């Protein structure tokens, strides 16, 4: 069997195949590099061929020597380009960081290396993770592999498109207000936004520090669990890193949903398109058929999530992005004048959306507006959190669509930021409350993927994996949006 | 939902605070969008937040402390390599004080 077939076998399938000697890590990486280099979707910003092939040879040598292999040994993984990887360009898809080479590894990158993963590429994204369509990238938008005229979602659109197009079996993204969940829904993937604090933010370029989390993309919940287990855990370099016990997340995927109470906020569901609503209803019925109970819940303040988030996140961003000043790294623009002129000319090179968020955040924090905007938003954030506390008295997970529509056409919303923000309505509340949330495929609507979002109690990712696993079992895998690689053929399954 | 009142001068003032140079056309484009966004956010005024404490952070527990060991860090040389302009082991910037020599 060829390397391409094993690359298509997913994260666990590829790892099992390497461990069993069915394919070498070098062949897998070579296949992934070939696909990444001919990517037609603009999902990839940088391919790290030499280092990845070297790492693959080390895995193959370790196996030959009979050494124990890590859980991701030989598996090609792509990283969103806001994660620092030592010796590799990290641009955040911004002119401000073009050409910057990270001098250290993010915690998640260290953990992936330790698990044996092959770091093959950095992926396109919205500039500094600010966007919901991947159209704010300084390096051009990503095309959705299901329909190249449509957005892959954002801000981790490149990671999502790379996994959907089968360039890699898994990838990492970051999620501040839905940036792994919404692209997962648009591209037909599984993605997890972990509980805030579950995954260290060390080496993730900061956007909104009270919200940012790194999360995995994969084509199945079990593959996502394998990646999540590698990156979760305490790290002393992130003061908000939690000391929470891990769980058997892979095992949870096969646990089933007997007795699970799924909370459904009916009023919120009205905001979704008819096509998406039909798929969500089908997903809820499938969970019920698998043994779950549906419970009506209300989240009366969730509707304020857009207003709260678009004050809180820009406020934090306006502070975090102050570091891009042309002094220590990245772009510097000097057009005469002193230090202030240099700051202003350099920061004029941010794209319009990043400028908008910095201006919005600066405004919300400025004298005279702090109480009316920023402080009020943080109080409403408390009410959103309390809504979940109340809901979890009656249920174990809260179900909504991940996004109100299927993937929208590229260019449709770029001139209308408020409409773009409003499309984040379902993902923002869980981010504001710091709760774990997944998006898992809910089937196709008019040929395009839809996603079911499930939000769980803090640190109870296991229940989310169980529900996603049950839904996959009920629905079966989605078809592939891309044809099988050259010379590949369907019909073979699993490592043996 | 009506737009919030926001003048071009207010946008220029905020841009100045944020150290971002804006061209005149950008001032108007950003003003129009920000007024629309802030207009939408006025819906928060109707929420009763009397006696509600703000949530500045999702983590409510005291922050963890790392072990008292010096972590491996990128070297001074590696960090300076990324500097747009370096002078004698430091980051060089344009003149700070007007009229200084």
HADDOCK unambig.tbl for C-alpha pairs under 7 A between the chains (distance, minus, plus):
assign (segid A and resid 100 and name CA) (segid B and resid 82 and name CA) 6.70 0.50 0.50
assign (segid A and resid 103 and name CA) (segid B and resid 74 and name CA) 5.99 0.50 0.50
assign (segid A and resid 103 and name CA) (segid B and resid 78 and name CA) 6.35 0.50 0.50
assign (segid A and resid 103 and name CA) (segid B and resid 79 and name CA) 6.90 0.50 0.50
assign (segid A and resid 104 and name CA) (segid B and resid 74 and name CA) 6.17 0.50 0.50
assign (segid A and resid 196 and name CA) (segid B and resid 58 and name CA) 6.98 0.50 0.50
assign (segid A and resid 210 and name CA) (segid B and resid 57 and name CA) 5.42 0.50 0.50
assign (segid A and resid 210 and name CA) (segid B and resid 58 and name CA) 6.64 0.50 0.50
assign (segid A and resid 236 and name CA) (segid B and resid 65 and name CA) 6.34 0.50 0.50
assign (segid A and resid 236 and name CA) (segid B and resid 66 and name CA) 4.14 0.50 0.50
assign (segid A and resid 237 and name CA) (segid B and resid 66 and name CA) 6.75 0.50 0.50
assign (segid A and resid 239 and name CA) (segid B and resid 63 and name CA) 5.37 0.50 0.50
assign (segid A and resid 239 and name CA) (segid B and resid 64 and name CA) 5.50 0.50 0.50
assign (segid A and resid 239 and name CA) (segid B and resid 65 and name CA) 6.67 0.50 0.50
assign (segid A and resid 240 and name CA) (segid B and resid 59 and name CA) 7.00 0.50 0.50
assign (segid A and resid 240 and name CA) (segid B and resid 63 and name CA) 5.77 0.50 0.50
assign (segid A and resid 240 and name CA) (segid B and resid 64 and name CA) 6.80 0.50 0.50
assign (segid A and resid 307 and name CA) (segid B and resid 41 and name CA) 5.05 0.50 0.50
assign (segid A and resid 327 and name CA) (segid B and resid 83 and name CA) 6.75 0.50 0.50
assign (segid A and resid 327 and name CA) (segid B and resid 84 and name CA) 6.67 0.50 0.50
assign (segid A and resid 327 and name CA) (segid B and resid 91 and name CA) 6.55 0.50 0.50
assign (segid A and resid 327 and name CA) (segid B and resid 93 and name CA) 6.54 0.50 0.50
assign (segid A and resid 328 and name CA) (segid B and resid 82 and name CA) 6.84 0.50 0.50
assign (segid A and resid 328 and name CA) (segid B and resid 83 and name CA) 4.73 0.50 0.50
assign (segid A and resid 328 and name CA) (segid B and resid 84 and name CA) 6.70 0.50 0.50
assign (segid A and resid 328 and name CA) (segid B and resid 91 and name CA) 6.32 0.50 0.50
assign (segid A and resid 329 and name CA) (segid B and resid 82 and name CA) 5.01 0.50 0.50
assign (segid A and resid 329 and name CA) (segid B and resid 83 and name CA) 4.70 0.50 0.50
assign (segid A and resid 329 and name CA) (segid B and resid 84 and name CA) 6.07 0.50 0.50
assign (segid A and resid 330 and name CA) (segid B and resid 84 and name CA) 6.86 0.50 0.50
assign (segid A and resid 332 and name CA) (segid B and resid 84 and name CA) 6.30 0.50 0.50
assign (segid A and resid 338 and name CA) (segid B and resid 94 and name CA) 5.33 0.50 0.50
assign (segid A and resid 338 and name CA) (segid B and resid 95 and name CA) 4.96 0.50 0.50
assign (segid A and resid 338 and name CA) (segid B and resid 96 and name CA) 5.76 0.50 0.50
assign (segid A and resid 339 and name CA) (segid B and resid 93 and name CA) 6.57 0.50 0.50
assign (segid A and resid 339 and name CA) (segid B and resid 94 and name CA) 5.08 0.50 0.50
assign (segid A and resid 339 and name CA) (segid B and resid 95 and name CA) 5.89 0.50 0.50
assign (segid A and resid 339 and name CA) (segid B and resid 96 and name CA) 5.28 0.50 0.50
assign (segid A and resid 343 and name CA) (segid B and resid 19 and name CA) 6.09 0.50 0.50
assign (segid A and resid 344 and name CA) (segid B and resid 19 and name CA) 4.78 0.50 0.50
assign (segid A and resid 344 and name CA) (segid B and resid 20 and name CA) 4.47 0.50 0.50
assign (segid A and resid 344 and name CA) (segid B and resid 21 and name CA) 4.79 0.50 0.50
assign (segid A and resid 345 and name CA) (segid B and resid 20 and name CA) 6.96 0.50 0.50
assign (segid A and resid 345 and name CA) (segid B and resid 21 and name CA) 5.84 0.50 0.50
assign (segid A and resid 347 and name CA) (segid B and resid 19 and name CA) 6.95 0.50 0.50
assign (segid A and resid 347 and name CA) (segid B and resid 20 and name CA) 5.19 0.50 0.50
assign (segid A and resid 348 and name CA) (segid B and resid 20 and name CA) 5.26 0.50 0.50
assign (segid A and resid 348 and name CA) (segid B and resid 21 and name CA) 5.15 0.50 0.50
assign (segid A and resid 348 and name CA) (segid B and resid 22 and name CA) 6.62 0.50 0.50
assign (segid A and resid 356 and name CA) (segid B and resid 30 and name CA) 6.57 0.50 0.50
assign (segid A and resid 359 and name CA) (segid B and resid 14 and name CA) 6.16 0.50 0.50
assign (segid A and resid 359 and name CA) (segid B and resid 15 and name CA) 6.20 0.50 0.50
assign (segid A and resid 359 and name CA) (segid B and resid 18 and name CA) 6.87 0.50 0.50
assign (segid A and resid 362 and name CA) (segid B and resid 14 and name CA) 6.44 0.50 0.50
assign (segid A and resid 362 and name CA) (segid B and resid 18 and name CA) 6.60 0.50 0.50
assign (segid A and resid 363 and name CA) (segid B and resid 14 and name CA) 6.11 0.50 0.50
assign (segid A and resid 375 and name CA) (segid B and resid 54 and name CA) 6.81 0.50 0.50
assign (segid A and resid 378 and name CA) (segid B and resid 54 and name CA) 4.68 0.50 0.50
assign (segid A and resid 378 and name CA) (segid B and resid 55 and name CA) 5.22 0.50 0.50
assign (segid A and resid 378 and name CA) (segid B and resid 56 and name CA) 6.09 0.50 0.50
assign (segid A and resid 379 and name CA) (segid B and resid 49 and name CA) 6.30 0.50 0.50
assign (segid A and resid 379 and name CA) (segid B and resid 52 and name CA) 5.89 0.50 0.50
assign (segid A and resid 379 and name CA) (segid B and resid 53 and name CA) 5.75 0.50 0.50
assign (segid A and resid 379 and name CA) (segid B and resid 54 and name CA) 3.98 0.50 0.50
assign (segid A and resid 379 and name CA) (segid B and resid 55 and name CA) 6.19 0.50 0.50
assign (segid A and resid 380 and name CA) (segid B and resid 49 and name CA) 6.74 0.50 0.50
assign (segid A and resid 381 and name CA) (segid B and resid 55 and name CA) 6.04 0.50 0.50
assign (segid A and resid 382 and name CA) (segid B and resid 53 and name CA) 6.93 0.50 0.50
assign (segid A and resid 382 and name CA) (segid B and resid 54 and name CA) 5.96 0.50 0.50
assign (segid A and resid 382 and name CA) (segid B and resid 55 and name CA) 5.27 0.50 0.50
assign (segid A and resid 418 and name CA) (segid B and resid 37 and name CA) 5.88 0.50 0.50
assign (segid A and resid 433 and name CA) (segid B and resid 58 and name CA) 5.85 0.50 0.50
assign (segid A and resid 434 and name CA) (segid B and resid 58 and name CA) 5.04 0.50 0.50
